[in-house]
């Protein structure tokens, strides 16, 4: 299903959901500007490593310009993440994805363990830049 795009946006179509190329480009630029190194890229995820070694993943399937989805390591307390000004929402349960190789695994619904983490929704590229900078400064 193709979503309606605003003038000037380019959408990449996959079988699962439309990808917003403008949003993905903005996230990559914000990550570079915050000192993150690009990591493994898949059809659904982009990995970024912070200068302190922490890894975050961009959920490319559901990210839009004003609805950016970042996944962080489950060692972080949800309550701490919720208090971050830049986080519009934090998932109430862990999100699972087999391509998050930098995160721990556990059984979800299947028979084999799957990587998991917290999903943070960020509403603007400015908030994303502040989040990435703050996250990179944490230990």
N, C-alpha and C positions, 0 to 999 in steps of 0.2 A: 504494500500500500504506500503510495507516494503522498507525502504531506505537502501542503501549500508552501511555497518558498517566497520570501520577499524579494523585491527587485535587487539584483546583484548577487544573491546567494547562489552557490553551486551545490547541488546535492549529488552525492555518490549513492547509487542504488545497490543494495544487496538483497538477498533473498529474505533476510530477517527483518530489516527496517532500513529506512533511508538514513544515510549519514550526511551530516552537514559539514561540508569541506571547510567553510569559513570558520566554524566553531573549532574544528580540529586544528586548523592552522593557528588560530588564536591561542589555543592551549599549548601547542608546541612552542610558540614564541614566548609565552609567559614562563614556561618551564625553562627554556634556554636563558631568559633574562634573570631568572632566580638562581641560576647556576646548576641546574639539573642537567644530567647527561641522558640523552635518549638511550633506551634499552630495546628490548625485544618488541617488535611490532607484529601484530596479527590483524586479521580482518576485523576483530571485535575489540581489541585492546591495544593501548600503547603504554609501555613501561617507561618510567623516568626515575633516575637515581639522584637523590639529593646529595649535596656535598658531604653531608654527615653519614651517607651510606643508606639512608632510608629509601625505600622504593614506594612509589605511588603508581597507580594504573589509571589511565583514562578509559572509561567505558565509551567507546566510539559509537556504539549502536544507539545510545540514548542521549548523547550530548548534543545540545543545540546552543546557540549563542548566549541565551539567557537561562540556560538550564544545563550546567556542566556537571557531569557525574565523575567523581574521583573515588577510587578505592584505596584504603589505607590498611596497614597491617593490623590484625586483630589484637595485638598486644596493647594497643592504645585503649584506654577506658572510654566507653561510649559517652559517659557523662562529661568527660573532659572535652571530647570532640564537640558535643552539643553546645558547650559554653563558648566555642570559638565564634566570634562575631561574623566571620566570613561564611560559616556553614548555615545555609538556609534550613537544611534538614540533615539528619543522620539516620541511616536505616535502623529500624528497631531490632532487626535480626541481622546476622551476618549474611553477606551475599557470597555465592559460590561461583567459581569460574575455573575451569581446568587450566587455563593459560596463565594464571598468576603464579608462576613458578617461584617467585620470591617470598611467597606467603606459606604458612603451614597448611597442612591438609587434615581433613577429617571426613568421616562418612556423612553424607547429606541424605540423599534419597536413593542413591544407587548402591552398588556393591563395592565400589572402589573409592578410596579417599579422594576428595577434591579440595583444591585450594580455596581459602575463604578470607574475607576481610570486611571492614565497615565501608559502606557506600556513603559518601558525603555529596550532597547536592549544593552547588554554588551558583548564584544567580547572575553574576556579572564577571567580565574579564578582569576588572579592577579588584574585585573580591578574590578572584582566583590568584592574582599576583600577590596579594597580601597573604593569603593562605599559604601559598608555596614558600614564600619568604619566611613566614613564621614557622612552618613545618620543618624547613631546612635548618632552622636555628635550634630546634629541639633535639634532645638526645635520644 
